[in-house]
Amino acid sequence: MNQKYNARVFAFDHFTLSEDPTANVEWLLQQIPKGTTLDLDIICHSRGALVSRVLAERKVYSEHCAARVRKIVFVGAPNAGTILTDTKYMGCFLDSCTNMLNLFLDLLPETGVVETLDGIITVAKQLSLNTIKGLDGLQSMLPGGDFLKGLNQGGKDDKKYFSISSTFEPAENPRFKVYTANRLMDKVFKADNDLVVPTAGAYENNGSGFFPIEERLLFPSSEAVHHCNYFAQALARNKILDWLS
């Protein structure tokens, strides 16, 4: 990838919970040298999808930089949100699941999934203090929330969107905590998911003219691909290179 773009590859590590995607984009544009014009191809993961769409679809003006997005590859994207940010649901879910999940998270290491689910638990615990509603970045992923309602509307232009998503099921003889996490998340979503976002929400119709996304890679449950190991898959990496060529 770095070679394809002649070393013009940059990563944007943005605030995720405390700021909404619009604030992320405004900050990014202010850091770029004044008068710069950029043509961008974007690879984004999880909530980064919403940041990318704000940059691509909304007219976010900056005296510093003019940015035009040509292509976006969405990986595990909550383009229709994720119910894990619904405080009403999480309040009911917390009592029955938190203690069990915390117990199992300590049993065996599982890079990525542990950190993600542990983070969900940490945020969920703040429900008792009613602080979660103040986390603008988290609330931007609320299905049917104001942010997504505003984003998922309007027509399209010549930008090209691609999607990588997964229906996760533990592999044969799975580690116990991954199996347990999957069972718990399935009870939450009541639909195919990658443990964090609903599978079809990454690419299906949501009101925006850019959706549904026709060019997509969907990992079946037999591949045991979850929200945190997409980029470890050779097929995903090769597909990204193919789409950006």
Secondary structure, 3 states (H helix, E strand, C coil): CCCCCCCCCCCCCCCCCCCCHHHHHHHHHHHCCCCEEEEEEEEEECCHHHHHHHHHHCCCCCCCEEEEEEEEEEECCCCCCCHHHCHHHHHHHHHHHHHHHHHHHCCCCCCCHHHHHHHHHHHHHHHHHCCHHHCHHHHCCCCCCHHHHHHCCCCCCCCEEEEEEECCCCCCCCCHHHHHHHHHHHHHHCCCECCCCECHHHCCCCCCCCCCCCCEEEECHHHCCCCCCHHHCHHHHHHHHHHHC
